Amino acid sequence: MRPLTQEETKTLFEKLAKYIGSNLKHLIDRPDETYCFRLQKNKVYYLSESMMRLATNVGRDQLGSVGVCFGKFTKTGKFTLHITALDYLAQYAKYKIWIKPNGEMPFLYGNNVVKAHLGRITDDTPEHTGVVIFSMSDVPLGFGVTARSTVDMKRLQPTDIIVFHQADVGEYLRDENTLF
């Protein structure tokens, strides 16, 4: 387990800023304890510094994971977020979308969100920005990228895509062998 390099930190923060914007500082400067990001086998983990110090006593080969897996770096150096980061994205999300109960199952099966399933949306959501998708009862279901801005969504047909699927809680079942 090692600290992220300058380039890796920049890539990670740019990706997180798409979803949580300026709330990124709340991930690091928490009132309870200082938290940090660490890299282990191309996966980025979010953990407290006290937990990090305890993890240094475990060998690199024996350490499976520690903290919350936020995502991984691909071989080309790009960062992809995992569904395990959803709790933190939902807590600090800048833009949110709530979908109707009839749209929850298609989204949880990995499909995009269409306008007919839209319940509510944060005002002034721009196009191609990260959003966290909630059920109407405020349960976070996943995250994605908007296909259109809020203004454009009002003029769309019910079958037009408004959010491109990135990850959902159904991945815990679909990808359980490769997720952790």
Secondary structure, DSSP 8 states (H G I E B T S, - for coil): -EE--HHHHHHHHHHHHHHHGGGHHHHHB-SS-BEEEEEETTEEEEEEHHHHHHHTTS-TTT----SEEEEEE-TTS-EEE-GGGHHHHHHH-SSEEEE-HHHHHHHHTT--EEGGGEEEE-TT--TT-EEEEEETTS-EEEEEEESS-HHHHTTS-TTSEEEEEEEETTHHHHTTTT--
